[in-house]
Amino acid sequence: MLSAKSIQIIKSTVPVLEVHGVTITKRFYELLFTNHPELLNLFNQANQKQGRQQTALANTVYAAAQHIDNLAAIIPVVKQIGHKHRSLGVKPEHYPVVGKYLLMAIKDVLGDAATDEILNAWAEAYGIIADAFIGIEQEMYEETHTKTGGWEGFRDFRVERKEKESDVITSFYLVPADGKPFASFEPGQYVSIKVNQEGAEHTQIRQYSLSDAPRKPYYRITVKREDGDQHREAGHVSNYLHHDVQEGAILSLSAPAGDFILHTPDERPVVLISGGVGLTPMISMLNTLINEEPNRTITFIHAAQNGDVHAFREQVNALAAKHPQLSVYYCYKEPTERDLEQQLFHKEGYIDSPWLQSVITDTSAAYYFCGPTPIMSAINGILQQWGIPNSDIHFEFFGPAASLEPAAIG
């Protein structure tokens, strides 16, 4: 248990972390990768270059300092990160290494302000926080390994089918290469795929949501090709999957993970909102609801640039035609002439509160949403304004968690 003095010291550093947190975490990763380059195999380097990983870690450290006298308050965050760690293969032996360089980074950035007293308090606090992560992740490893069809580490799957869903999105149907049973999952969960590209210096691991209902004879992932632009480089793994991985190829997967899941049973209406490729976990949830809760009212809302990049439109429309409990609405930012001529969407521009309220007839629902952070910020802000309880608001980030401060899109 953390001493009262250490708690006081940690809390006194909260304002400093608010100002210098990202600088500290940037320095931390520099030190970590310089001294342990093998750990580059566990990290998404695109997130590193964009600063997303550094910001996410800074937010976690800041939250830990804020709640150091009541760490139970951050257990949900620990569990969320724990799922990612388990899917990547983070182990207990990694934690002392992280602690060492985190303390060094604090000292490097804060200089003389990081006294021995502060560093000792943080070392004590880190040990307790690390134990919480290790304990929760150990339970996750055990549960994953022992469940029916489960496995430890990465397992080879064969690409049984590859199917183009839009101009930039492709689905991959995956089955175990050994032909043996494989674990089921909860709608909304993801798998990690480990890629060893020829000529690449490091292994690349990416998480992709499972995009169909569980208990199918396959896993399906649906991947957007990230072409890159003047602000960011093209996605190495997404382009590899689109261009180089063909039917019959072998991919290495970790077992399904993630705490963004569909909560069932629930008789109330459910609203599924997605933007871009954020629709992948929504499709898994939608297919599950249709199969397992046929009397539940579903509102499915998807925002896309236009119809050319909109995946699964025909499949979702077919479900709506067969199942009257399902209402479907599409919002296109920049519709094409074809979209306009064939009236393939319901709103041009961005999702906003008046339109959302016009298509959601019963707001006392459970809400699930996923997509680019600006869209999620806007949706979250709208739901908060409506007075929707936090317990009924569920969302998932693609990549490191970020802030969802209410924001307008546009």
N, C-alpha and C positions, 0 to 999 in steps of 0.2 A: 504494500500500500504506500502511496506517495505521501511524504511527510508534509505537514502543514506549511512549513517554511518553503519547501520546494513548490507547492501549489501557489503560494503568494508570489514567488519569484517568476514562475511561468506566466501567471496572469499579468504581471507587470510588463512582460515583453509583448503582449498583444498589440499595443499601438505600433511597436517597432515592426512586428511582422506584417501589419497592415500596409506599411510603407515599403518595407524592404523584402517582403516574402518572395516575390518572383525573382529578384536579384539573387537571393540566397539559393533558391532551387536551381536557377541556371548554373550557378557556381557549383552546386552539388553535383549536377549531371556531368559537368566538365571534369571534376575530380574523379567521379565514379568511373566514367568511361576511359579516362586516361590510365587509370590504375587497374581497371578490370574490363578491358575491351571485349572479353567474351560475353559480357552482359548485354552488349549491343544486339545479340541474337534474340533477346527477350523483348526489346523495345521497338515500337513503331517510330522509325526515324523521321517520317513525314510529320508526325505530331511533335517531335522534338524541334524540327526546323520551323514549324509554324508557332512554336511556343505554347501549344495546348497542354502538353504534358507538364511543363514547368508551372503553368498557371494552376492546373488541377492539383499538383502536389502542394503548391503554396496554399491553396484554399483548404486542403486537408490539414496541413500543419496549423494553419490559423484556427480552424475549427477545434482541433485538439487542444490548443492553448486556451481558447475561450471556455471550453467545457472540461478543463483538466480536473476540476473538483467533482465532476459528474460524467465520467466517460461513458456511462450507459446511454447518454443522449446522442452519442455519435456511433453507436453500434450499427444502426441501419446503413450508415456510410461505410463502416468497416466491412459489413457483409457484402455490400455492392462491390467494393474494391476487391474483397476476397474472392468473389466469383471470377473476376478478371485474372487475379493472380493464379487461381487454381487452373483456369483454362490455358494460361501461359506456361505453367510449370514453375512458378515461384515457390521456393522451398525455405524451411526454417534457417538454413545456413546462409541465406542471402541477407537476412535481417541485420546481423552484426556489421556486415560490410556497409549496408545502407546507413546505419547509425553512425559509423565512424566518419563517413564523408559528409553526412549532414551536419554534424558538429563542426567539422573542419570548415565547411562552407559558412556556417554562422560566424565563426571566428574570422574568416577571411573578409567577409562583407562588413561586419560590425566593428572589427578592429578592437581597440581598447575598451569599447563599450561592452563587448562580450567578455565579462569578467569570469574568473574561475568559478565563482559562485553561480553565475547564470549557466555556464556550460555544464557544471555538475548537476544542476537542477534539471536541465534538459536531457542529460544522459540518463538520469533516474526516470524521468517521464517517458523517454523513448523506450526504455526497457519494458515498462508497463504496457505502453501502446503496442509495441512489437509482440509481446506475449498475447495480447488480445487478438491480433491478426493471426498469429501462428495457431492459436487454439481454434479459432473459427475456421481457418483454412484446413486444418487437420481433419475437422469434422466433415468438411466438404470433400476432401480427398477420399476419406473412408466411405462416405455415402456413395460417391461416384463409382468407386472401384467395386463395391459389393452389390450394387443394384443389378437387377437382371439385365444382361447385355452390356453392362458397364465395363469400363477399362481404365487403366492408369496410363498417364502420359499421352502419346500420340499413336493413332492407329491408322493403318492404310485403308482408304476407301477408293473405289473405282468409279470413274465418271461413266455412269450408265447411259445418260442422255444429256445433251446440251441443247438448250432451246432459247432462241432470241425472243425477248419480250417487248423490246422497243429499239429505237436507234442506238441507245447507249446502255441498255440493261439486258443481261442474259442470265438464264437459270441453269443450274447444274444439278442433276439428279445423281445422288451418291449412294453407293451400296458397299458394304464391307468386302474388302478384297478376299478375306478368308471365308466368306460365305456364312459366317456364324451370326447368331442373333446380335442385335445392337440396341442400346438403351433408348427408351422413349424420352420425351421431354415435355416441358410445359409450353403452351403457346406464348410466344414472345421471347423465348430463349435463343441463344446463339451458339455457334461452334467456333473454335479457333482453327485456322488452317495454317500449317507451317510449310513454307515454300523455300526450296534451295535452288535458286536460279543459277544457271551456268554463268560463270564469270562474276557473280555477285560476291562481295566480300563477306557479307553476313547473312544468316538465315533471316527470313522475313516471316512474321506471324501477324495475321489479321483476323479479326472477329467478323463473322457474317451471320445475320439473323437467319433462323430456319423459317422458310417462307411458305410452308404448307402445314396442314394439321398434323398432330402426332399420330402414331400408330399406322403410318403408311409403310410400304415395303422399301422405303428410301428416305434419306434426308434430302431436302431441297434447299439450296442457297441461291439467292438472286443478287447478282453483282452489277453495280453501275461502273462503267468504264470511266475512270477519271482521266480526262485528256490533258488537263493542266492548262494554264494560261499565263499571262504576264505576272500574276501574283503568286502562283505556286506551280511546282513541277508536276508532271503527269504521275499518276499512281502506278508504282512499279508492279504491285501484285495484281491490281485490277486489270491492267493491260496484259500482264502475263496470262491471267486466266482467260481473258477474252481472245487473245491472239494465238497463244501457244498451247493451251490445254484443250485437247480434243477428247471425244468419246473414247473410252478405254484407258485414258491416263489415270495415274494413281496420285491421290492427294492424301496428306497426313492430317488427321483431325483429332483434336481433343474432344472429350465428351461434352455434351450440351451443358451450358452454364447460363447464369443470369437471373436477377430477381425482378425483372420487368416481365410479369406474367399475368395472364388472364385469370381473374379471381372468379371461381365458380364453386357451387351453383349460386346464382343471383337472379331473382325474378325481375329486377328493375330494368328499365331500358339501358342500353349501352351505346356510347358514341365512340367511334373509332375515327381519329383524324390523323392524316399523314401528309407529309410534303416530300416530293422527290422520291428517292429510293427508301425513305423512311416508311414507305408502305409495306415493306417486307414482313415485319412482325405483325402488322395489322392484317395482312392476308392470312397469316397463320391463325390469328385470333378469329377472323371472320369465318374461315372454313370450319373451325372448331365449333363456333357458336351455331352455325347452320346445322352441323351434324349432331351436336349434343344438347343444345338448348333451343329447339325449333319454335318454341312459343315466346321467345324473348325478342322484344323490339330492338332492332339494330339500325343505327344511322351511320352510314359510311361516307366520310368526306375526304377527298384527296385533292391536293394542290400540286400542280405541275407547271412547267414552263409552257408546254403545249402538248398536243396529242401525239406528236412524233416521239416524245420521250416518256409518254405515259404507259407504264407496264400494267398488265393484267386487266385492262379496261373491259375487253370482251368477256373475260371470265366472270368479272364482278357483275357486269350487266346481265349475263346469263343467270347468275344466282338471283338477282333482283327480280327477273322476269318469272322465276319459278317460286320465289318465296316472298309472299306479300308483307312479311314482318320486316323485310329489309328495304330501307330507303337509301338511295345512292346519289351523291352530289359531287360535281367536279368543278374546280376553280382553276382557270388557266391564266397565267400571268401575261403571256404574249401568244394568243391563239393564232394558228395558221389560217390561210384561206379555207383549207379543207375543214378545219375545226368549225369555222364560222358557217360555211355552206351547209355542213351536215349537222350543225347544232350538237356538237359532241361534248359540250360543257354547259355549266349552269351559271357561272359567274366569271367575268373577265377582271383581271387585276389580282387583288389580294383578298384573303379571308379577313373579314372585319366583323365587328360585334353585331351590327344590325342584320347582316346577311346570315350570320351563324344562328342568330336567334330566330330568324324566319324559317330555317330548315330544321331546327331542333324544337319539336313541338312540346316536349316534356323535358325540362331542364333538370329534373330530379333523377339524374342518370349517373352511371359510372362512366368516367371519361378516360380514354387512353389515347396518347398521341406521341408521334415520333417524326423527326425530320431535321432539317437544318436548324441551328440554334435560334436565328431570328424568328422563324415561323413558330417554334415552340415557345419563345418568349411572348410572342403576341397572343397565342392561344392561352397560355397560362395567365396572362394579364386579363384577358376577357373573362375567363372562368372565375378568377378572383373577384373581378368586378360584379359578377353575377351572384357572388356569395356561395359558390360551390365549395363544400368542405374539402380540406386537403386530403382527407381519407378517400375521397372519390376522384382524385386527380392523380393519374399514373402516367409517367413518361420515361423515355429512354434516350440517352445520348448515344450517338455513334462516335466512338472514341472517348477520350478523357472527359469526365464530367465538367460542366461549365456552370455559370450562373444563369438563372432564368428570371432575372429581373424583368418585370413587365415592360414590353417595348412595342412600339408600332412598327409595322412593316411598310416600307415605301419611302 
